[in-house]
Each structure stands twice: as C-alpha cells, then as structure tokens.
C-alpha cells in the first residue's frame, strides 16, 4: 500500500490548499489587520474545504508576498497560532508549507504535528526571488533532529494545469 493510501484512506487523494491571509510582518498585513481576522478567515476556508470533501489540507502563507528565503520568525509563529486555533476543527490529514523556506516548513511541521510538508527542498534554480540554492543535507539533518521520521516531504507541487 502506498503511503498516500495509508494516510488519506483513498487511492487518489485530493489535497486542498488553505491559503492564510497576510500575516504580521508581511507587506500586505496593513495597520488595523488582526490575527483574529486571519484565524476567522482560515476557519471559514477550512470548513468549506472539508465540507467539499477533500482528503487532506495543505496550509500555506500564500499571501506573505514577496516570499523570504529565510523568513522572519513572526511568519511561522503566526502560522502556528492559526493552526493551533484550527486544530479542533481539522478532520483530515494536514500539511504545511512556509513558502520558500524549507527549514521553517520542517520546524513548523514538528510544532503542529503536520503529517506532510511541501517545498523546494533540493536543487538550484532561478525564480522570481532570484537564485535558489537549497541545502538538502541541512533540511534532512533538522528533520532527523526533530524526530520527524514519518514526515512526508513533497517537492513543490504545481496545482495549475494546461488542460
């Protein structure tokens, strides 16, 4: 049996994205925005996704634009707060993605008991943020140090399609 079948209990799981609103420290998190509102919106999205029948949820800081290669501590801290407030309502396996920061992603996963992560964990490439050079050995060592042996690491999945 594939690990995906064991985790999601279906042959071909549908993993939905739960994009968090801008977080403190993000340029789009304006004066007057609150974490209470970020949590409220995330709860609405979580409810809609689960009622829609998804098999898993990937929580990401999609609106933390522009993305940081080594993000400020406030971003995963804010994400952990939101996930903590959602925890009682999450009914499917979930994962996390601190976009563009693999180390923060693995550490957040450990803090919130995520079952999987998404990211660009290896390779060198050029993207909208310039050159990306990921140290896979550092990430695997941190994953081991945090005893995340069962954490599944999904290389960045592109949800868009040409179809």
N, C-alpha and C positions, 0 to 999 in steps of 0.2 A: 504494500500500500504506500502511496506517495505521502510525503509529509503534509502536503496541502489537503489531501483527503482526511488525514488524521485530525488536523487542526480545524478545518472548516466543515467537515462532515458531508461534503459533496465532492463530486468528481471535478467539476469546473467552477471554482468559487468566483463570486462577484465581490470584489473588494472596492468599496466606495471611498471616495476622498471626503474628509471633513476638513475643509479649509478654515482655519481660525482667522478671525478678523485681525486687523493690525494690533500689535501688542506694544506695551510700553517700550520706548526706545526706538520704535520704528518711525520713519518719517511720516507715515500715514496715520499714526496714532496722535491725533490732534489734541490740543488743550480742551478739556471738557470730556474727552472719551474716558470710559471707565472699564476696569476689568469686569465689573458686574455685567456690563452690556456685552462684553466679549463672551462671557460664560452663558448669558441668556441666549445669544445667537447660536452658540455651539450646541446648547441643549435642544433648540428647535431643529437644527440640522440633524443632530443625532436621532431624534425622534422620527423625522421624515425618512432618513436613510433606513433605519431599522424597520419601520412600517412598510417601506418599499420592498423589503425582502432581501436586502444584501446579506452576504455571508461573512463579511469582515469589513473593518473600517480602518483606514489609514489617516491619522491625524497629522496635519502639517501646518506650518507657519507660512502659508502661501502668500499672504499679504505683507510679509516682512521685507518689502522691497526698498532698496536693492539688497539682494542677499549678501550675507557676510560669509567669507570662507572660514573665519574663526569668530563665531558670533559672541556678542556680549552676553554675559551671564544672565541678564534680565530676560532674554528670549526663552531659553529652556526653563527658567524658573517660572515664567508666566504660563508657558505651555503645561508645566507640571501642575500648576494651580488649576487650570481649566480642566485637565484630565482628572485630577482629584475630585473636582466637583461633578464631573460626569460619571464617575466610576460606578455609582449605584444604579445608573440607568443603562450602562453598556451591557448588551445581551449577546454580543458576538465577539469573536476574537478581534483584537485591535493591535495596530502597529503605529509607529511614529516616524516622522521624518523632520529633522531640523535641517531645512533645505540648505545645501552646500556645506554643511559641517558634519561630517561623519562621526567625529569624536563626540560632539554634543548629542547626536542622534543615539549612539550606543549608551551614553550615560543617562539620557532621559529614559530610554527603554528600561534600564535597570531600575530607575527610580519609580516608574509607574507600572512595572510588570507587563510591559508590552511583549507580545509573542513574536513580532516580526518588525523589521525596520526596512526603510527604503533609502537609498542614497547612491552617490557615486563614490564608491569606496576604493577603487583602484584605477590606475591609468593616468595618463597625462592627456589633456585635451584643451582646446581653446573654446571658451564660451562667452556669454555676454559679460561676464565678470573678469575676462582676461584669461591668463593661463591657469589651469588647474592641475596640480600635481599631488595626487593622493598617496599617503604613506600607509599602505595596506598592512604592513607589519605592525605599525603603531596601533591601528584600529583592532587588529586581532589580539594583540597583547592586552589592550584595555578590556576587550570583551572577555578574555580569559580571566583577568584580574578581578572582574566584577562577577565572575561565575555565571556568565550568560551562555553556558554550553548549548542550551536549546534554542537560543535566539536565532531566528532565521533572518539572513541578510539578503534582501532583494536589491540587485543592482537597479539603478534608476529605471523605472518603467515609464514608458511614454504612453499616456492614455489616449492620445489623439490617433486618428486613423485616416488613411487616404480613401477608405471605402465609402 
